[in-house]
């Protein structure tokens, strides 16, 4: 139950923060754009954000379980490495950036910081649950 509540909190904070980043145009892409491409279902914006929340909930739960079962020494190093890799993969996939060193300058710093904060929360919580 503790893992589920932690995953819900992480997914909720991440979803609301993504909405804020998109609202204030701190990221140049729409976090719910992938759902609006599906033509079989007529999505409202609220439904898209709810689906994104549930996707992030599942990802947070899996990551929390992975971090809890792992034998990593330092939660700080794990959160930085996983956060950086995940941020780079998401930005390159969403924005269709070429895999070049010049693409690193086009990455969104607020999104990277947000993802690192959520990853740190998940790794520290998994570390404390494990103990």
Backbone as XML, in Angstrom:
<?xml version="1.0"?>
<chain id="A" units="angstrom">
  <residue number="1" name="UNK">
    <atom name="N" x="0.812" y="-1.188" z="0.000"/>
    <atom name="CA" x="0.000" y="0.000" z="0.000"/>
    <atom name="C" x="0.864" y="1.265" z="0.000"/>
  </residue>
  <residue number="2" name="UNK">
    <atom name="N" x="2.004" y="1.178" z="0.705"/>
    <atom name="CA" x="2.899" y="2.327" z="0.782"/>
    <atom name="C" x="3.509" y="2.631" z="-0.586"/>
  </residue>
  <residue number="3" name="UNK">
    <atom name="N" x="3.843" y="1.570" z="-1.340"/>
    <atom name="CA" x="4.397" y="1.777" z="-2.679"/>
    <atom name="C" x="3.371" y="2.404" z="-3.607"/>
  </residue>
  <residue number="4" name="UNK">
    <atom name="N" x="2.131" y="1.964" z="-3.495"/>
    <atom name="CA" x="1.077" y="2.512" z="-4.355"/>
    <atom name="C" x="0.831" y="3.986" z="-4.053"/>
  </residue>
  <residue number="5" name="UNK">
    <atom name="N" x="0.795" y="4.348" z="-2.794"/>
    <atom name="CA" x="0.569" y="5.744" z="-2.431"/>
    <atom name="C" x="1.743" y="6.626" z="-2.858"/>
  </residue>
  <residue number="6" name="UNK">
    <atom name="N" x="2.951" y="6.096" z="-2.764"/>
    <atom name="CA" x="4.123" y="6.835" z="-3.230"/>
    <atom name="C" x="4.061" y="7.032" z="-4.737"/>
  </residue>
  <residue number="7" name="UNK">
    <atom name="N" x="3.672" y="5.989" z="-5.462"/>
    <atom name="CA" x="3.553" y="6.091" z="-6.921"/>
    <atom name="C" x="2.450" y="7.079" z="-7.311"/>
  </residue>
  <residue number="8" name="UNK">
    <atom name="N" x="1.346" y="7.082" z="-6.574"/>
    <atom name="CA" x="0.262" y="8.028" z="-6.846"/>
    <atom name="C" x="0.744" y="9.459" z="-6.618"/>
  </residue>
  <residue number="9" name="UNK">
    <atom name="N" x="1.462" y="9.680" z="-5.528"/>
    <atom name="CA" x="1.964" y="11.026" z="-5.232"/>
    <atom name="C" x="2.953" y="11.487" z="-6.307"/>
  </residue>
  <residue number="10" name="UNK">
    <atom name="N" x="3.852" y="10.611" z="-6.720"/>
    <atom name="CA" x="4.834" y="10.971" z="-7.748"/>
    <atom name="C" x="4.146" y="11.254" z="-9.079"/>
  </residue>
  <residue number="11" name="UNK">
    <atom name="N" x="3.192" y="10.419" z="-9.465"/>
    <atom name="CA" x="2.490" y="10.612" z="-10.733"/>
    <atom name="C" x="1.642" y="11.881" z="-10.709"/>
  </residue>
  <residue number="12" name="UNK">
    <atom name="N" x="1.010" y="12.157" z="-9.583"/>
    <atom name="CA" x="0.183" y="13.358" z="-9.470"/>
    <atom name="C" x="1.030" y="14.625" z="-9.549"/>
  </residue>
  <residue number="13" name="UNK">
    <atom name="N" x="2.116" y="14.659" z="-8.811"/>
    <atom name="CA" x="3.010" y="15.828" z="-8.851"/>
    <atom name="C" x="3.600" y="15.998" z="-10.243"/>
  </residue>
  <residue number="14" name="UNK">
    <atom name="N" x="3.999" y="14.905" z="-10.874"/>
    <atom name="CA" x="4.602" y="14.990" z="-12.201"/>
    <atom name="C" x="3.583" y="15.459" z="-13.241"/>
  </residue>
  <residue number="15" name="UNK">
    <atom name="N" x="2.353" y="14.953" z="-13.168"/>
    <atom name="CA" x="1.315" y="15.356" z="-14.120"/>
    <atom name="C" x="0.956" y="16.834" z="-13.960"/>
  </residue>
  <residue number="16" name="UNK">
    <atom name="N" x="0.763" y="17.273" z="-12.724"/>
    <atom name="CA" x="0.422" y="18.679" z="-12.486"/>
    <atom name="C" x="1.576" y="19.587" z="-12.901"/>
  </residue>
  <residue number="17" name="UNK">
    <atom name="N" x="2.793" y="19.157" z="-12.624"/>
    <atom name="CA" x="3.956" y="19.961" z="-13.007"/>
    <atom name="C" x="4.119" y="20.018" z="-14.523"/>
  </residue>
  <residue number="18" name="UNK">
    <atom name="N" x="3.850" y="18.907" z="-15.210"/>
    <atom name="CA" x="3.896" y="18.929" z="-16.679"/>
    <atom name="C" x="2.847" y="19.886" z="-17.238"/>
  </residue>
  <residue number="19" name="UNK">
    <atom name="N" x="1.666" y="19.895" z="-16.630"/>
    <atom name="CA" x="0.622" y="20.830" z="-17.058"/>
    <atom name="C" x="1.084" y="22.270" z="-16.853"/>
  </residue>
  <residue number="20" name="UNK">
    <atom name="N" x="1.742" y="22.536" z="-15.735"/>
    <atom name="CA" x="2.269" y="23.873" z="-15.483"/>
    <atom name="C" x="3.372" y="24.254" z="-16.454"/>
  </residue>
  <residue number="21" name="UNK">
    <atom name="N" x="4.275" y="23.330" z="-16.739"/>
    <atom name="CA" x="5.341" y="23.607" z="-17.702"/>
    <atom name="C" x="4.766" y="23.890" z="-19.085"/>
  </residue>
  <residue number="22" name="UNK">
    <atom name="N" x="3.730" y="23.137" z="-19.453"/>
    <atom name="CA" x="3.103" y="23.352" z="-20.755"/>
    <atom name="C" x="2.303" y="24.662" z="-20.770"/>
  </residue>
  <residue number="23" name="UNK">
    <atom name="N" x="1.629" y="24.959" z="-19.691"/>
    <atom name="CA" x="0.813" y="26.170" z="-19.602"/>
    <atom name="C" x="1.666" y="27.434" z="-19.723"/>
  </residue>
  <residue number="24" name="UNK">
    <atom name="N" x="2.794" y="27.448" z="-19.059"/>
    <atom name="CA" x="3.670" y="28.618" z="-19.093"/>
    <atom name="C" x="4.727" y="28.544" z="-20.198"/>
  </residue>
  <residue number="25" name="UNK">
    <atom name="N" x="4.558" y="27.565" z="-21.105"/>
    <atom name="CA" x="5.411" y="27.407" z="-22.280"/>
    <atom name="C" x="6.898" y="27.264" z="-21.929"/>
  </residue>
  <residue number="26" name="UNK">
    <atom name="N" x="7.161" y="26.500" z="-20.858"/>
    <atom name="CA" x="8.537" y="26.200" z="-20.492"/>
    <atom name="C" x="9.053" y="24.955" z="-21.208"/>
  </residue>
  <residue number="27" name="UNK">
    <atom name="N" x="8.134" y="24.180" z="-21.779"/>
    <atom name="CA" x="8.500" y="23.075" z="-22.665"/>
    <atom name="C" x="7.856" y="23.352" z="-24.015"/>
  </residue>
  <residue number="28" name="UNK">
    <atom name="N" x="8.545" y="22.981" z="-25.070"/>
    <atom name="CA" x="8.077" y="23.319" z="-26.419"/>
    <atom name="C" x="7.233" y="22.211" z="-27.043"/>
  </residue>
  <residue number="29" name="UNK">
    <atom name="N" x="6.832" y="21.243" z="-26.267"/>
    <atom name="CA" x="6.014" y="20.149" z="-26.771"/>
    <atom name="C" x="4.834" y="19.948" z="-25.842"/>
  </residue>
  <residue number="30" name="UNK">
    <atom name="N" x="3.798" y="19.312" z="-26.376"/>
    <atom name="CA" x="2.573" y="19.068" z="-25.632"/>
    <atom name="C" x="2.630" y="17.670" z="-25.015"/>
  </residue>
  <residue number="31" name="UNK">
    <atom name="N" x="2.554" y="17.533" z="-23.697"/>
    <atom name="CA" x="2.652" y="16.216" z="-23.074"/>
    <atom name="C" x="1.524" y="15.249" z="-23.444"/>
  </residue>
  <residue number="32" name="UNK">
    <atom name="N" x="0.382" y="15.753" z="-23.877"/>
    <atom name="CA" x="-0.742" y="14.861" z="-24.206"/>
    <atom name="C" x="-0.947" y="14.737" z="-25.718"/>
  </residue>
  <residue number="33" name="UNK">
    <atom name="N" x="-0.002" y="15.189" z="-26.493"/>
    <atom name="CA" x="-0.152" y="15.173" z="-27.947"/>
    <atom name="C" x="-0.236" y="13.752" z="-28.500"/>
  </residue>
  <residue number="34" name="UNK">
    <atom name="N" x="0.445" y="12.797" z="-27.869"/>
    <atom name="CA" x="0.417" y="11.428" z="-28.383"/>
    <atom name="C" x="-0.978" y="10.820" z="-28.293"/>
  </residue>
  <residue number="35" name="UNK">
    <atom name="N" x="-1.795" y="11.230" z="-27.330"/>
    <atom name="CA" x="-3.164" y="10.717" z="-27.221"/>
    <atom name="C" x="-4.098" y="11.371" z="-28.229"/>
  </residue>
  <residue number="36" name="UNK">
    <atom name="N" x="-3.808" y="12.614" z="-28.584"/>
    <atom name="CA" x="-4.664" y="13.317" z="-29.526"/>
    <atom name="C" x="-4.458" y="12.813" z="-30.952"/>
  </residue>
  <residue number="37" name="UNK">
    <atom name="N" x="-3.399" y="12.059" z="-31.194"/>
    <atom name="CA" x="-3.165" y="11.484" z="-32.516"/>
    <atom name="C" x="-4.044" y="10.262" z="-32.782"/>
  </residue>
  <residue number="38" name="UNK">
    <atom name="N" x="-4.572" y="9.644" z="-31.728"/>
    <atom name="CA" x="-5.437" y="8.474" z="-31.889"/>
    <atom name="C" x="-6.784" y="8.948" z="-32.408"/>
  </residue>
  <residue number="39" name="UNK">
    <atom name="N" x="-7.136" y="8.496" z="-33.591"/>
    <atom name="CA" x="-8.344" y="8.995" z="-34.245"/>
    <atom name="C" x="-9.594" y="8.198" z="-33.885"/>
  </residue>
  <residue number="40" name="UNK">
    <atom name="N" x="-9.435" y="7.011" z="-33.313"/>
    <atom name="CA" x="-10.593" y="6.187" z="-33.011"/>
    <atom name="C" x="-11.381" y="6.698" z="-31.810"/>
  </residue>
  <residue number="41" name="UNK">
    <atom name="N" x="-10.716" y="7.437" z="-30.933"/>
    <atom name="CA" x="-11.356" y="7.926" z="-29.720"/>
    <atom name="C" x="-11.330" y="9.449" z="-29.728"/>
  </residue>
  <residue number="42" name="UNK">
    <atom name="N" x="-12.445" y="10.042" z="-29.373"/>
    <atom name="CA" x="-12.518" y="11.501" z="-29.254"/>
    <atom name="C" x="-12.119" y="11.877" z="-27.834"/>
  </residue>
  <residue number="43" name="UNK">
    <atom name="N" x="-10.923" y="12.427" z="-27.668"/>
    <atom name="CA" x="-10.380" y="12.750" z="-26.359"/>
    <atom name="C" x="-10.676" y="14.201" z="-25.986"/>
  </residue>
  <residue number="44" name="UNK">
    <atom name="N" x="-11.118" y="14.390" z="-24.773"/>
    <atom name="CA" x="-11.177" y="15.743" z="-24.222"/>
    <atom name="C" x="-9.832" y="15.997" z="-23.529"/>
  </residue>
  <residue number="45" name="UNK">
    <atom name="N" x="-9.457" y="17.255" z="-23.337"/>
    <atom name="CA" x="-8.179" y="17.516" z="-22.664"/>
    <atom name="C" x="-8.101" y="16.913" z="-21.256"/>
  </residue>
  <residue number="46" name="UNK">
    <atom name="N" x="-9.199" y="16.946" z="-20.512"/>
    <atom name="CA" x="-9.188" y="16.361" z="-19.169"/>
    <atom name="C" x="-8.965" y="14.855" z="-19.234"/>
  </residue>
  <residue number="47" name="UNK">
    <atom name="N" x="-9.597" y="14.188" z="-20.193"/>
    <atom name="CA" x="-9.414" y="12.743" z="-20.348"/>
    <atom name="C" x="-7.967" y="12.418" z="-20.733"/>
  </residue>
  <residue number="48" name="UNK">
    <atom name="N" x="-7.378" y="13.256" z="-21.567"/>
    <atom name="CA" x="-5.972" y="13.035" z="-21.957"/>
    <atom name="C" x="-5.051" y="13.152" z="-20.745"/>
  </residue>
  <residue number="49" name="UNK">
    <atom name="N" x="-5.292" y="14.149" z="-19.911"/>
    <atom name="CA" x="-4.452" y="14.322" z="-18.728"/>
    <atom name="C" x="-4.670" y="13.186" z="-17.731"/>
  </residue>
  <residue number="50" name="UNK">
    <atom name="N" x="-5.887" y="12.666" z="-17.649"/>
    <atom name="CA" x="-6.148" y="11.521" z="-16.763"/>
    <atom name="C" x="-5.439" y="10.263" z="-17.261"/>
  </residue>
  <residue number="51" name="UNK">
    <atom name="N" x="-5.460" y="10.040" z="-18.569"/>
    <atom name="CA" x="-4.757" y="8.885" z="-19.133"/>
    <atom name="C" x="-3.254" y="9.025" z="-18.912"/>
  </residue>
  <residue number="52" name="UNK">
    <atom name="N" x="-2.737" y="10.233" z="-19.099"/>
    <atom name="CA" x="-1.313" y="10.473" z="-18.838"/>
    <atom name="C" x="-0.985" y="10.214" z="-17.373"/>
  </residue>
  <residue number="53" name="UNK">
    <atom name="N" x="-1.871" y="10.607" z="-16.463"/>
    <atom name="CA" x="-1.667" y="10.339" z="-15.040"/>
    <atom name="C" x="-1.567" y="8.843" z="-14.776"/>
  </residue>
  <residue number="54" name="UNK">
    <atom name="N" x="-2.471" y="8.062" z="-15.363"/>
    <atom name="CA" x="-2.449" y="6.617" z="-15.124"/>
    <atom name="C" x="-1.220" y="5.956" z="-15.756"/>
  </residue>
  <residue number="55" name="UNK">
    <atom name="N" x="-0.770" y="6.455" z="-16.891"/>
    <atom name="CA" x="0.466" y="5.939" z="-17.494"/>
    <atom name="C" x="1.653" y="6.243" z="-16.584"/>
  </residue>
  <residue number="56" name="UNK">
    <atom name="N" x="1.708" y="7.482" z="-16.080"/>
    <atom name="CA" x="2.797" y="7.852" z="-15.177"/>
    <atom name="C" x="2.712" y="7.095" z="-13.853"/>
  </residue>
  <residue number="57" name="UNK">
    <atom name="N" x="1.502" y="6.786" z="-13.401"/>
    <atom name="CA" x="1.329" y="5.988" z="-12.192"/>
    <atom name="C" x="1.928" y="4.594" z="-12.370"/>
  </residue>
  <residue number="58" name="UNK">
    <atom name="N" x="1.650" y="3.979" z="-13.506"/>
    <atom name="CA" x="2.198" y="2.648" z="-13.766"/>
    <atom name="C" x="3.724" y="2.694" z="-13.865"/>
  </residue>
  <residue number="59" name="UNK">
    <atom name="N" x="4.252" y="3.702" z="-14.546"/>
    <atom name="CA" x="5.708" y="3.833" z="-14.678"/>
    <atom name="C" x="6.347" y="4.080" z="-13.312"/>
  </residue>
  <residue number="60" name="UNK">
    <atom name="N" x="5.742" y="4.934" z="-12.501"/>
    <atom name="CA" x="6.288" y="5.225" z="-11.173"/>
    <atom name="C" x="6.267" y="3.989" z="-10.286"/>
  </residue>
  <residue number="61" name="UNK">
    <atom name="N" x="5.209" y="3.196" z="-10.374"/>
    <atom name="CA" x="5.133" y="1.973" z="-9.562"/>
    <atom name="C" x="6.198" y="0.966" z="-9.983"/>
  </residue>
  <residue number="62" name="UNK">
    <atom name="N" x="6.381" y="0.814" z="-11.287"/>
    <atom name="CA" x="7.410" y="-0.112" z="-11.777"/>
    <atom name="C" x="8.802" y="0.367" z="-11.368"/>
  </residue>
  <residue number="63" name="UNK">
    <atom name="N" x="9.072" y="1.665" z="-11.513"/>
    <atom name="CA" x="10.372" y="2.196" z="-11.117"/>
    <atom name="C" x="10.602" y="2.063" z="-9.619"/>
  </residue>
  <residue number="64" name="UNK">
    <atom name="N" x="9.574" y="2.301" z="-8.830"/>
    <atom name="CA" x="9.698" y="2.158" z="-7.384"/>
    <atom name="C" x="10.004" y="0.719" z="-7.003"/>
  </residue>
  <residue number="65" name="UNK">
    <atom name="N" x="9.352" y="-0.224" z="-7.643"/>
    <atom name="CA" x="9.621" y="-1.637" z="-7.392"/>
    <atom name="C" x="11.032" y="-2.005" z="-7.842"/>
  </residue>
  <residue number="66" name="UNK">
    <atom name="N" x="11.439" y="-1.496" z="-8.990"/>
    <atom name="CA" x="12.789" y="-1.763" z="-9.487"/>
    <atom name="C" x="13.851" y="-1.205" z="-8.548"/>
  </residue>
  <residue number="67" name="UNK">
    <atom name="N" x="13.646" y="0.022" z="-8.091"/>
    <atom name="CA" x="14.608" y="0.632" z="-7.182"/>
    <atom name="C" x="14.618" y="-0.049" z="-5.820"/>
  </residue>
  <residue number="68" name="UNK">
    <atom name="N" x="13.486" y="-0.575" z="-5.404"/>
    <atom name="CA" x="13.409" y="-1.248" z="-4.117"/>
    <atom name="C" x="14.104" y="-2.605" z="-4.166"/>
  </residue>
  <residue number="69" name="UNK">
    <atom name="N" x="14.009" y="-3.291" z="-5.280"/>
    <atom name="CA" x="14.609" y="-4.616" z="-5.402"/>
    <atom name="C" x="16.086" y="-4.574" z="-5.790"/>
  </residue>
  <residue number="70" name="UNK">
    <atom name="N" x="16.537" y="-3.441" z="-6.221"/>
    <atom name="CA" x="17.907" y="-3.338" z="-6.703"/>
    <atom name="C" x="18.900" y="-3.308" z="-5.551"/>
  </residue>
  <residue number="71" name="UNK">
    <atom name="N" x="20.149" y="-3.487" z="-5.920"/>
    <atom name="CA" x="21.218" y="-3.487" z="-4.928"/>
    <atom name="C" x="22.100" y="-2.259" z="-5.093"/>
  </residue>
  <residue number="72" name="UNK">
    <atom name="N" x="21.531" y="-1.187" z="-5.629"/>
    <atom name="CA" x="22.289" y="0.041" z="-5.824"/>
    <atom name="C" x="22.701" y="0.614" z="-4.477"/>
  </residue>
  <residue number="73" name="UNK">
    <atom name="N" x="23.878" y="1.181" z="-4.436"/>
    <atom name="CA" x="24.410" y="1.729" z="-3.185"/>
    <atom name="C" x="23.823" y="3.106" z="-2.862"/>
  </residue>
  <residue number="74" name="UNK">
    <atom name="N" x="23.958" y="4.022" z="-3.783"/>
    <atom name="CA" x="23.579" y="5.401" z="-3.500"/>
    <atom name="C" x="22.324" y="5.791" z="-4.276"/>
  </residue>
  <residue number="75" name="UNK">
    <atom name="N" x="21.270" y="6.189" z="-3.568"/>
    <atom name="CA" x="20.065" y="6.637" z="-4.268"/>
    <atom name="C" x="20.300" y="7.909" z="-5.083"/>
  </residue>
  <residue number="76" name="UNK">
    <atom name="N" x="21.235" y="8.742" z="-4.654"/>
    <atom name="CA" x="21.532" y="9.975" z="-5.375"/>
    <atom name="C" x="22.072" y="9.678" z="-6.768"/>
  </residue>
  <residue number="77" name="UNK">
    <atom name="N" x="23.047" y="8.789" z="-6.848"/>
    <atom name="CA" x="23.652" y="8.452" z="-8.143"/>
    <atom name="C" x="22.633" y="7.769" z="-9.051"/>
  </residue>
  <residue number="78" name="UNK">
    <atom name="N" x="21.856" y="6.867" z="-8.487"/>
    <atom name="CA" x="20.851" y="6.142" z="-9.273"/>
    <atom name="C" x="19.807" y="7.106" z="-9.822"/>
  </residue>
  <residue number="79" name="UNK">
    <atom name="N" x="19.349" y="8.049" z="-8.991"/>
    <atom name="CA" x="18.328" y="8.984" z="-9.449"/>
    <atom name="C" x="18.870" y="9.911" z="-10.531"/>
  </residue>
  <residue number="80" name="UNK">
    <atom name="N" x="20.106" y="10.343" z="-10.402"/>
    <atom name="CA" x="20.692" y="11.219" z="-11.420"/>
    <atom name="C" x="20.872" y="10.475" z="-12.732"/>
  </residue>
  <residue number="81" name="UNK">
    <atom name="N" x="21.407" y="9.270" z="-12.682"/>
    <atom name="CA" x="21.648" y="8.506" z="-13.910"/>
    <atom name="C" x="20.335" y="8.152" z="-14.597"/>
  </residue>
  <residue number="82" name="UNK">
    <atom name="N" x="19.387" y="7.578" z="-13.849"/>
    <atom name="CA" x="18.105" y="7.207" z="-14.446"/>
    <atom name="C" x="17.339" y="8.442" z="-14.921"/>
  </residue>
  <residue number="83" name="UNK">
    <atom name="N" x="17.383" y="9.518" z="-14.160"/>
    <atom name="CA" x="16.682" y="10.740" z="-14.542"/>
    <atom name="C" x="17.237" y="11.360" z="-15.813"/>
  </residue>
  <residue number="84" name="UNK">
    <atom name="N" x="18.556" y="11.442" z="-15.911"/>
    <atom name="CA" x="19.176" y="12.003" z="-17.116"/>
    <atom name="C" x="18.889" y="11.159" z="-18.346"/>
  </residue>
  <residue number="85" name="UNK">
    <atom name="N" x="19.039" y="9.853" z="-18.207"/>
    <atom name="CA" x="18.780" y="8.965" z="-19.347"/>
    <atom name="C" x="17.317" y="9.049" z="-19.771"/>
  </residue>
  <residue number="86" name="UNK">
    <atom name="N" x="16.415" y="9.022" z="-18.814"/>
    <atom name="CA" x="14.989" y="9.079" z="-19.131"/>
    <atom name="C" x="14.604" y="10.426" z="-19.749"/>
  </residue>
  <residue number="87" name="UNK">
    <atom name="N" x="15.164" y="11.510" z="-19.228"/>
    <atom name="CA" x="14.867" y="12.834" z="-19.786"/>
    <atom name="C" x="15.367" y="12.951" z="-21.218"/>
  </residue>
  <residue number="88" name="UNK">
    <atom name="N" x="16.582" y="12.494" z="-21.467"/>
    <atom name="CA" x="17.117" y="12.557" z="-22.824"/>
    <atom name="C" x="16.307" y="11.689" z="-23.784"/>
  </residue>
  <residue number="89" name="UNK">
    <atom name="N" x="15.913" y="10.492" z="-23.350"/>
    <atom name="CA" x="15.113" y="9.616" z="-24.217"/>
    <atom name="C" x="13.746" y="10.219" z="-24.526"/>
  </residue>
  <residue number="90" name="UNK">
    <atom name="N" x="13.094" y="10.784" z="-23.533"/>
    <atom name="CA" x="11.765" y="11.372" z="-23.749"/>
    <atom name="C" x="11.856" y="12.576" z="-24.674"/>
  </residue>
  <residue number="91" name="UNK">
    <atom name="N" x="12.801" y="13.459" z="-24.416"/>
    <atom name="CA" x="12.927" y="14.664" z="-25.251"/>
    <atom name="C" x="13.291" y="14.304" z="-26.690"/>
  </residue>
  <residue number="92" name="UNK">
    <atom name="N" x="14.216" y="13.375" z="-26.871"/>
    <atom name="CA" x="14.591" y="13.003" z="-28.237"/>
    <atom name="C" x="13.435" y="12.329" z="-28.962"/>
  </residue>
  <residue number="93" name="UNK">
    <atom name="N" x="12.671" y="11.506" z="-28.256"/>
    <atom name="CA" x="11.545" y="10.825" z="-28.881"/>
    <atom name="C" x="10.417" y="11.804" z="-29.211"/>
  </residue>
  <residue number="94" name="UNK">
    <atom name="N" x="10.085" y="12.680" z="-28.281"/>
    <atom name="CA" x="8.954" y="13.587" z="-28.468"/>
    <atom name="C" x="9.260" y="14.654" z="-29.511"/>
  </residue>
  <residue number="95" name="UNK">
    <atom name="N" x="10.442" y="15.223" z="-29.446"/>
    <atom name="CA" x="10.773" y="16.338" z="-30.340"/>
    <atom name="C" x="11.452" y="15.889" z="-31.622"/>
  </residue>
  <residue number="96" name="UNK">
    <atom name="N" x="11.670" y="14.591" z="-31.800"/>
    <atom name="CA" x="12.309" y="14.032" z="-32.994"/>
    <atom name="C" x="13.652" y="14.706" z="-33.287"/>
  </residue>
  <residue number="97" name="UNK">
    <atom name="N" x="14.464" y="14.813" z="-32.264"/>
    <atom name="CA" x="15.776" y="15.414" z="-32.427"/>
    <atom name="C" x="16.756" y="14.399" z="-32.998"/>
  </residue>
  <residue number="98" name="UNK">
    <atom name="N" x="17.695" y="14.847" z="-33.813"/>
    <atom name="CA" x="18.718" y="13.916" z="-34.285"/>
    <atom name="C" x="19.667" y="13.567" z="-33.137"/>
  </residue>
  <residue number="99" name="UNK">
    <atom name="N" x="20.239" y="12.402" z="-33.198"/>
    <atom name="CA" x="21.157" y="11.975" z="-32.144"/>
    <atom name="C" x="22.530" y="12.560" z="-32.442"/>
  </residue>
  <residue number="100" name="UNK">
    <atom name="N" x="22.695" y="13.795" z="-31.988"/>
    <atom name="CA" x="23.948" y="14.528" z="-32.173"/>
    <atom name="C" x="24.229" y="15.305" z="-30.901"/>
  </residue>
  <residue number="101" name="UNK">
    <atom name="N" x="25.453" y="15.764" z="-30.753"/>
    <atom name="CA" x="25.808" y="16.552" z="-29.586"/>
    <atom name="C" x="25.117" y="17.918" z="-29.593"/>
  </residue>
  <residue number="102" name="UNK">
    <atom name="N" x="24.804" y="18.433" z="-30.767"/>
    <atom name="CA" x="24.139" y="19.734" z="-30.833"/>
    <atom name="C" x="22.693" y="19.655" z="-30.328"/>
  </residue>
  <residue number="103" name="UNK">
    <atom name="N" x="22.120" y="18.460" z="-30.297"/>
    <atom name="CA" x="20.747" y="18.295" z="-29.823"/>
    <atom name="C" x="20.638" y="18.479" z="-28.318"/>
  </residue>
  <residue number="104" name="UNK">
    <atom name="N" x="21.735" y="18.335" z="-27.604"/>
    <atom name="CA" x="21.706" y="18.481" z="-26.151"/>
    <atom name="C" x="21.340" y="19.908" z="-25.767"/>
  </residue>
  <residue number="105" name="UNK">
    <atom name="N" x="21.745" y="20.884" z="-26.577"/>
    <atom name="CA" x="21.420" y="22.286" z="-26.288"/>
    <atom name="C" x="19.933" y="22.574" z="-26.436"/>
  </residue>
  <residue number="106" name="UNK">
    <atom name="N" x="19.216" y="21.741" z="-27.163"/>
    <atom name="CA" x="17.790" y="21.968" z="-27.397"/>
    <atom name="C" x="16.899" y="21.311" z="-26.339"/>
  </residue>
  <residue number="107" name="UNK">
    <atom name="N" x="17.491" y="20.588" z="-25.395"/>
    <atom name="CA" x="16.701" y="19.912" z="-24.369"/>
    <atom name="C" x="16.147" y="20.919" z="-23.367"/>
  </residue>
  <residue number="108" name="UNK">
    <atom name="N" x="15.002" y="20.618" z="-22.831"/>
    <atom name="CA" x="14.310" y="21.501" z="-21.900"/>
    <atom name="C" x="14.863" y="21.303" z="-20.483"/>
  </residue>
  <residue number="109" name="UNK">
    <atom name="N" x="15.466" y="22.338" z="-19.935"/>
    <atom name="CA" x="16.034" y="22.270" z="-18.589"/>
    <atom name="C" x="14.943" y="22.128" z="-17.521"/>
  </residue>
  <residue number="110" name="UNK">
    <atom name="N" x="13.816" y="22.850" z="-17.605"/>
    <atom name="CA" x="12.776" y="22.652" z="-16.581"/>
    <atom name="C" x="12.235" y="21.220" z="-16.548"/>
  </residue>
  <residue number="111" name="UNK">
    <atom name="N" x="12.082" y="20.596" z="-17.708"/>
    <atom name="CA" x="11.625" y="19.208" z="-17.741"/>
    <atom name="C" x="12.669" y="18.290" z="-17.123"/>
  </residue>
  <residue number="112" name="UNK">
    <atom name="N" x="13.927" y="18.536" z="-17.419"/>
    <atom name="CA" x="15.010" y="17.729" z="-16.858"/>
    <atom name="C" x="15.039" y="17.846" z="-15.337"/>
  </residue>
  <residue number="113" name="UNK">
    <atom name="N" x="14.912" y="19.051" z="-14.825"/>
    <atom name="CA" x="14.923" y="19.266" z="-13.377"/>
    <atom name="C" x="13.717" y="18.600" z="-12.723"/>
  </residue>
  <residue number="114" name="UNK">
    <atom name="N" x="12.561" y="18.729" z="-13.334"/>
    <atom name="CA" x="11.355" y="18.099" z="-12.802"/>
    <atom name="C" x="11.509" y="16.581" z="-12.743"/>
  </residue>
  <residue number="115" name="UNK">
    <atom name="N" x="12.027" y="16.001" z="-13.794"/>
    <atom name="CA" x="12.216" y="14.556" z="-13.825"/>
    <atom name="C" x="13.252" y="14.116" z="-12.799"/>
  </residue>
  <residue number="116" name="UNK">
    <atom name="N" x="14.298" y="14.871" z="-12.619"/>
    <atom name="CA" x="15.309" y="14.530" z="-11.610"/>
    <atom name="C" x="14.734" y="14.597" z="-10.192"/>
  </residue>
  <residue number="117" name="UNK">
    <atom name="N" x="13.868" y="15.570" z="-9.943"/>
    <atom name="CA" x="13.247" y="15.680" z="-8.621"/>
    <atom name="C" x="12.345" y="14.473" z="-8.352"/>
  </residue>
  <residue number="118" name="UNK">
    <atom name="N" x="11.548" y="14.086" z="-9.331"/>
    <atom name="CA" x="10.652" y="12.934" z="-9.154"/>
    <atom name="C" x="11.454" y="11.645" z="-9.010"/>
  </residue>
  <residue number="119" name="UNK">
    <atom name="N" x="12.522" y="11.500" z="-9.788"/>
    <atom name="CA" x="13.364" y="10.304" z="-9.678"/>
    <atom name="C" x="14.040" y="10.246" z="-8.305"/>
  </residue>
  <residue number="120" name="UNK">
    <atom name="N" x="14.480" y="11.379" z="-7.799"/>
    <atom name="CA" x="15.095" y="11.410" z="-6.472"/>
    <atom name="C" x="14.085" y="11.004" z="-5.407"/>
  </residue>
  <residue number="121" name="UNK">
    <atom name="N" x="12.844" y="11.493" z="-5.530"/>
    <atom name="CA" x="11.785" y="11.119" z="-4.600"/>
    <atom name="C" x="11.549" y="9.613" z="-4.626"/>
  </residue>
  <residue number="122" name="UNK">
    <atom name="N" x="11.486" y="9.021" z="-5.822"/>
    <atom name="CA" x="11.231" y="7.585" z="-5.941"/>
    <atom name="C" x="12.385" y="6.759" z="-5.394"/>
  </residue>
  <residue number="123" name="UNK">
    <atom name="N" x="13.627" y="7.153" z="-5.702"/>
    <atom name="CA" x="14.767" y="6.353" z="-5.235"/>
    <atom name="C" x="14.944" y="6.447" z="-3.721"/>
  </residue>
  <residue number="124" name="UNK">
    <atom name="N" x="14.767" y="7.631" z="-3.166"/>
    <atom name="CA" x="14.901" y="7.772" z="-1.708"/>
    <atom name="C" x="13.793" y="7.019" z="-0.981"/>
  </residue>
  <residue number="125" name="UNK">
    <atom name="N" x="12.578" y="7.065" z="-1.511"/>
    <atom name="CA" x="11.480" y="6.336" z="-0.883"/>
    <atom name="C" x="11.697" y="4.832" z="-0.977"/>
  </residue>
  <residue number="126" name="UNK">
    <atom name="N" x="12.151" y="4.361" z="-2.127"/>
    <atom name="CA" x="12.433" y="2.932" z="-2.284"/>
    <atom name="C" x="13.546" y="2.496" z="-1.334"/>
  </residue>
  <residue number="127" name="UNK">
    <atom name="N" x="14.543" y="3.348" z="-1.173"/>
    <atom name="CA" x="15.654" y="3.047" z="-0.283"/>
    <atom name="C" x="15.162" y="2.948" z="1.170"/>
  </residue>
  <residue number="128" name="UNK">
    <atom name="N" x="14.287" y="3.864" z="1.582"/>
    <atom name="CA" x="13.781" y="3.824" z="2.955"/>
    <atom name="C" x="12.798" y="2.682" z="3.169"/>
  </residue>
  <residue number="129" name="UNK">
    <atom name="N" x="12.016" y="2.323" z="2.162"/>
    <atom name="CA" x="11.102" y="1.178" z="2.284"/>
    <atom name="C" x="11.908" y="-0.101" z="2.406"/>
  </residue>
  <residue number="130" name="UNK">
    <atom name="N" x="12.987" y="-0.205" z="1.661"/>
    <atom name="CA" x="13.829" y="-1.411" z="1.687"/>
    <atom name="C" x="14.442" y="-1.612" z="3.063"/>
  </residue>
  <residue number="131" name="UNK">
    <atom name="N" x="14.832" y="-0.506" z="3.726"/>
    <atom name="CA" x="15.429" y="-0.631" z="5.065"/>
    <atom name="C" x="14.353" y="-0.907" z="6.067"/>
  </residue>
</chain>
